[in-house]
């Protein structure tokens, strides 16, 4: 009797991808994105519960706990500092003194624990073009807001941070706009802690602090008046790049914060490879979210419960393959990190204190929000944004496209690879800390939606059929990377 032919690599990949199901994704997500986990805020009870749940899943799958010297080999502990704003912040321009919450408000970690004299630089709307020709590392900038909202604020902070800016001062001169409405997106966060590494410099992680000021303060800072601003806004609205004749005034500012140490955790499991086991592929996601705000639990089902359970399901599929004699050639580290919402801190800690050698790490596939649909794709077919796959390795970019063409056939949207894109998503999730070390990355993302960082980000709104297809694509990409004859090349350095 002739033996049956051995299954092809493509057949094996398809067989194990099919073990990743909507039902299993829902099962895990219904647990970690439940009210019981209290929004998984870094350092809080719910985050600890999620860490314990994930570690148990990795252990039950038979993965190796790779963390040396830990009380739990699946857990990488590290110490952070929780900072909260005091009520004695002051800002003075000339002889005029302004009040905290009434005239200005801050977001992030203060660079002004003691009184500091600041000479700001005006950078228009804080877009990429507004920084052209300016050396602003360690400096402070003032910029305009066009559409107040947390997404715009984060985008402006990300752009400024990439330029090495220390702090930004945002002002909304739109006629009729109130300071209360302008600060509403950050008001809920002001009473909440900012988290940074213990003994870190003030700007650890490169994130600029942000302050919003009233128009009255903005006029003083820019050394102008309503007529001057009206002229500038009219020129900007016409589509031209207006030349600003403002002469920003120096000012004095003090924004102390109270500090408290605590310990938090990254959680990981290692699936050892076969003949290339000393090379490592990372499949990452962050499992933290923003916790409880004003008594309401923000469950973060999409952000990033969806990525977390995707990693768990991919780990199970690869573990099943290994158990059945079809394990990957390279080792795979399934890495779930904390502190992403506080500034990509867990992934930064991992890449600064790697459990496995970065030089032997071939790529990071990062999954952050893959369970919903954004406005640009409503009513259209299945899709996923792929970000960063072309930045360091042309091969990785091609692999993602080929695996999609062969297996999943969803729309791959690469628009956020544009270095001029104002959202700066390439810099805003955990893959970026690997990219900083010249490790090729691909970030899989569904885009933002109305419930982004809101209390409505619930399991009931997750679109599991679409999510399953996205996770299959990531799995196929991982299968290729883990089993190919040679590791992918690093042949590019795109912005």
Secondary structure, DSSP 8 states (H G I E B T S, - for coil): --------HHHHHHHHHTTS-HHHHHHHHHHHTSGGGGGGBTTSHHHHHHHHHHHHHHHHTT-B---TT-SSTTEEEEEEEEEEE-S--EEEETTEEEEBTTTEEEES--S-SS-EEEE-EE-TT--GGGGTT---TT-EEEEE-SS-SHHHHHHHHHHHHHTT-SEEEEE---TT--HHHHHHHHHHHHTS-EEEETT--TTGGG--EEEEE-HHHHHHHHT--HHHHHHHHHHHHTTS---------EEEEE--EEEEEEEEEEEEEEE--STEEEEEEEEEEE--B-EEETTEEE--IIIIIIHHHHHHHHHHHHHHHHHTT---SEEEEEEEES-GGGTSHHHHHHHHS-SS-GGGEEEEEEE---SS--GGGTTS--EEEEESTTTS-HHHHHHHHHHIIIII--EEE-GGG-TT-TT-GGGSSTHHHHHTTT-EEEEEE----TTTTSTT--GGG--HHHHHHHHHHHHHHHHHHHHSSS---------
